[in-house]
Amino acid sequence: MTFVDLMRLAFTALIRHPLRAGLTLLGISVGIGSVALLTSLGESARVYIESQFEFIGSDILVILPGRTETTGAIPGIGGAPNDLTLDDAQSIQRSVGRVQLTVPIALGTETVSHGERARQCVIMSTVTDMQDLLELDLVSGSFLPEGDFTRGAPVVVLGSKIARELFPGTNPVGQNARIGDWRMRVIGVTEVRGTHLGVDMDELVLIPVATGMRMFNRTSLTRVMARLTPGADPAAAEVDILALMEDRHDELDVTVVTPGAILGTVSGILDALSAALAGIAAISLIVAGIGIMNVMLVSVSERTPEVGLLLAIGAVRRQIMVLFLAEAALLSLAGGLLGLGGGMAIIQIVGSLYPEFPAATPTWVSGASLSLALIVGIGFGIVPARGATRLDPVVALSRK
């Protein structure tokens, strides 16, 4: 019996009962589609998160006020024993040899307006080195002025989206805008950058850090970002920064995090979540496999005379077993292809609805899904196939 003959016989047997075969195929397709969809979403989420952290860079440390070990919460939530100050930021840059530059940041929200147009915005108070740290390019004007951290000026750099909304059709550079009750001069507009780490960079409003701390009447920074010197060990730099801050504050009251550490934690969570979702989806595969077993058991029962005839004319039992396994494999593979196609279609829809999310089905997911479909079909088809090989030709031919 050639491979072509085998496939022809298997296909003919399946189309004799289209409703039964169709329902079983549907069960397989739902299971395979769920596995492919959830796995693809997990992998796409991983790629998206990694791309977001690449925006910051692996050589960046973030110093936050508050200590997770002592508060048991997110650093800075619920207050910190001491302020994280501009002097601390300058001291880190001067005293820690592995640190190339530090960028103090204080965040707040305020209404930004020009004429009758107003918008609630995130105000990032920072320094000129932020442009280099985040590789921000300008479409017009200049970035925040250089100078002492502690000196500020009433100037502002607008994100591209905010600039378009407040100054439609005109160049805002050189014009005035208001941030709350403060009158500010627009000195620059950033290029379009999109969203990174959940922050729309085109909606940011940047002002000098000293100006921002006076504007929001605060003494503590939200965070300090430190870029390491080329080749510096982040772990060693973290130890040096913690030692310096403990010496300055007489206690260890800051937390140092790295994008790599955060990415590792997030990746672990994604792995666990993907495994759990894939496990849930696999339950439907088991149910579908039981459906294949049931269909094949019924098929063996209905085709007992046919099996007896094949055995009587010289077919060996191994060929009978391969025939029924081919039917199970063909049914499961067809369901797998249908489910994979459905999962890929949903992924494409997600990608079109959320263009910034890199929704795609990796090649290995496609291969693994079809392989899983074959394994389920053959695995659950073995019992009925073995039952067919044990039939006695004489008894089988006597049945009607």
N, C-alpha and C positions, 0 to 999 in steps of 0.2 A: 504494500500500500504506500503510494507516494505521498509527499507532503501536500500536494495539491488535492489529491483524492481525500486525504484526511480532513482538510479545511472545508472541502465541498460537502462532505458527509456531515460535519459538525454544523455548518451553516444551515444545511437543509433541515436538520433535526430541530434547530432553534426556531426557524421561521414557521414550523408546523403549528406552534402555539405562540403567536405574536404577543398576546396580552400577557401571558405568564412570563415570557422572556423580557417584555418591555418593563414590567413592574420590577423584576429583578435587576435589570439594567439601570433603572432609575435609582434603586437603592444604592448600587455601587457608585453611580455618578454623584449622588449627594455626599457620600462618604469621602470619595476621592476629591471632589470639588472643595469640600470643607477643609480637608487637610492641606490641599494646595493653596487655597485662599489664605488661611491663617498663617501658614508658613511663609508665604510671600509677603504678607503684611508685616510679619515680624522681621524679616530680612530687610524690607524697605525701611522700616522704622530704624533699624540699626544703621543703615547707610545714611539716613537723614540725620540722625543724632551725631554720627561721626563727622559728617560734613559741617554741622553746626560748630562742633568743637575745633575743627580745623580752622575755622574763622578766627578763633582766639590764638591758637598755636600751643604746641606742647611745651614751650619754654616760658610759660606764664604761670606765676603763682598769685593766688588771691588771698589777701589777708583780711579777715573779717573780725569785727569786735565781738567778744563773747567766746566762751569755751564750751564745746559740746560735751566734754567729759564732766563738767561741773553743772551745767544747766540741764542736760538731758534733752535738749531741743535744738532747733536750728540756731546757729550762731547769730547773736544780735537780737533774737526774739526774747522779749521779756527784760531787755536791758543788759548792760555789761558793767562790771565793777569800775572800769576806767574808760575814758573816751579814747578813740583812735584818732589822733590829731594829725595836723599838717606837719608838726615837728617830728612825729613818729615816722611819717612817710619820708621826710628828708633824712632822718637818721638812718633808716634802712638803706637808702641809696648811698649814703656816705660810709656806713660802717660794715655792710655786708659785701665782701669782695665778689661774691658770685652773682650779685644783682647789678645789672647794667643800668636800669632806670626804674623809677617808681612813678605811678600815676594815681594820685588821690582822687576819689570820687565821692560826691555827696549827691544823693538823688532826692527829688521832691516832685510834687505836682502843683501846677499853677495855671491860671488862665493866661494865654498869650493872645494879644489882640493888636489889630491895626485898623484904625477907623472904626467902622461898624462890624468888622469881622473879628470873631473871637473863637478860640479853641482851647479846650483843656488839654494840656500836654505834660509829658514827663520831662522834667528839667534835669539835665545832667550837668552838675558843676564839676569841672575838671581842669586840666592844664593842657598846654600845647602839645605835650608828648603823646596825648591820646590819639592824635592824628596818625602818628607813626605806629602806635600800638595796634590800632584797629585798621590801619591802612585806609584811612578815609581820604578820598579825593574830593576836591571842590570843583563845582561847575563855575563858580564866580567868587571873587573876593579872596579873603585870607582866613586862616584859622585863628584860634585864640592866641593872643599875644604872649610872647615869651617874657620871663621875669620871675620874680620871687613868688613862691607859692602863696605867701600871706598877703600879697597885694592883688587887688581886683579892680576891674574897670567895668563900666556899664555897657558892655558889648555882648553881642549874641551871634552864634552861628546857627542857622536854621536847617533842619532836614528838608530834603527836596519837596516832600509832600506838604509840609507845613508852609513852606515858602510859596507854593502854588496856591494854597487855599487863602493865605492872608494877603498875598500880593499877586492876584491873577493878572497875567499878561504884562507884568512889569518886573524889572530887576530890583529885588529888595535891598541890594547892597547900597549902603549909604543912607537908607531911610530909617525911620524910627519905628519901634514896636514897643508894646508895653507887656511886661510880665508882672501880673498883679498890679501893684501900685508903682512899680519901677519902670522908668523910661529908659529904654535900651536902644543902642545903635546897632543895626545889622551890619556885620562885617564880612559875612560869608554864607554860602549855601553849599551843602554837601551833595554829592552825586547820588543817584539812585542805588541803594544797596539791598533793599528787601528786608526780610525778617531773619534774625539770627538769635538762637536761644530764647525764642518767644518774644523778642523785642523788635519792633518795627523801627529799623534804623532811619527810615525816611521821616519818622514822626518825632525824632529826638530834637530837643532844643538844648544847645550847649552854651554854657556861660563859664567865666572864670570861677575856680573853686572858692576863692575867698569871697567873691561877690555872692555866690550861691549860699554860703554858710551865713552871711549876714542877712540875705534875703529871707531865709527860712529860720533864722534865729536859732542856729544849732551850733554845737561845739564839737560834735563827733562826726567823723567821716562814715559813710556807708560801707566803704571798702577801700583797700589799696591794692592796685594791681602792680606786680613787679615782674619785669622781664629779666631773665637770667642772661648772663654772659654766654657766648657760644661755647658749647661743650660742658657747661656746668651741670653738676648732678642736682636734680630737683630735691631729692631727699636730704642731701647735705645742706642745701640752701634753706630748706624748711627748718632744719635744726638750728642753723645760725640765726634765722629771723626770730624763732621762738625764744632762743637764749637772749637775744637783744631786747625783745619786748618784755620778757620777764625781769630783766635788769632795770629797764626804764619804769615799769609799772609796779615793781616789787611783788608781782605775782603773775602767773601765766593766765592771761585773760583774753587771748586772741586765738583764732583758728586759722590755720593755713591749709588751703586746698589747692589741688592742681586739676586742670581739665582731664588729665589722664586718670586720676583717681575717681573723679565723678563719672567719666565715661565707663570705667571698669564696673562701678556700682550699677549704673544704668544698664549696661550690657548684661550683667548678672540677672537683673530683674527681668529684662526682656527674654533672656534664655528660659527662666523659670516660667514666665507667663506663656511663652510660645509652646513650651513643653506641655503645660497644663491644657492649653486650648487644643493642641494637637491630640492630646490624650482623650479629650472630650469628643473631638471629631472622629477619633478612631473607634469609638463605641458604635457609631453608625456603620462603620466598615464591618464590625463584627456581626451586627444585625444583618447587613447585606450579605455577608459570607454565609450566614445561616440560611438566608433566602436561596443562595446558590445551591447549597447542600440539599435543601428541600426540593428545588426544581430538578436537580440531577437524580435524586432518589425517585421522584415521580417518573422522570424520563426512563430510568432503568426499568421501573415496574411496567410501564406502558410498552416498552420495546423489548420485552423478554423474548418473544418469538424471533425478532430480528437478530438478537444476540445469539440465540440458539442456532439460527440458520448460518450466521457467520462462523460459528464454531464448527458446525457440521461440514462446511465446505473448506475447512482447513485454516481458518484464522486462528492464530495463537492467542493465548490469554493476554499477553503483553500488548498486542495490538488492540484488543478490546479496551483495555485500561487506558491506553493512549488516546483512543477515540473519545471516550467520555471526558478525559482530562482536557482534550482539545476543545470540547464544547464548553466546559467550565472556563477555560482560559480565554476563549473567544468572547464569551459573554462578559467576563470581568474586564477584559481589555477594552471592549467597546464602551462599557460603562466608565472605565477610567479615562478614555479619550473624551467622552462627553462631559464628564465632571471637570477634567482639566481645562477643557475649552470654556466651560461656564465660569470656572474660577478666574481664568485669565481675562475673560470679558469683564468681570466685576472689578478686577484690578485696574483695567484700562479706564473704567468709569470713575473709579476713585482718583486715578491720576488726572483725568480731565476736570474733575470737580476741584481738586486741590493741586494746582500745577507745581507748587513749591515742594510737594511731597513726592519723592522719587519712587512712585509705585510701579513695580515691575515684577515679573515672575522669573527668578533665576533659572538658568538651564538645568542646574542640578535638581531643583524642585520638580521640574517637569519629568526628568528621568526617574527620580525617586517615586513620584506619584504613580507613574505607569508600572514601575517595578512592584510597588506595593499592591496595585490592583491585580497583577498577575499572581503574586504570592497568595493573596486572599482567595482568588478563584481556584488556583491549583490546590491550595491547602484544604479548602472546604470541599473540593471535588474529589479528593482522594478516597474518602469513605464510600461514596456511591460507586466510583469507578472500580474499587476493589470488590464491591458487592457484585458488580456485573461480571467480573472474571470468575467468580465462584459458581456461576450458574451451570447446571448440568445440561448439555445440549439436548438430550432426549426429553427431559422434563420441560425445558424451555420451549421446544417445538410443540409440545402437546398443549401449551397454554394458548388461549385465544384472547 
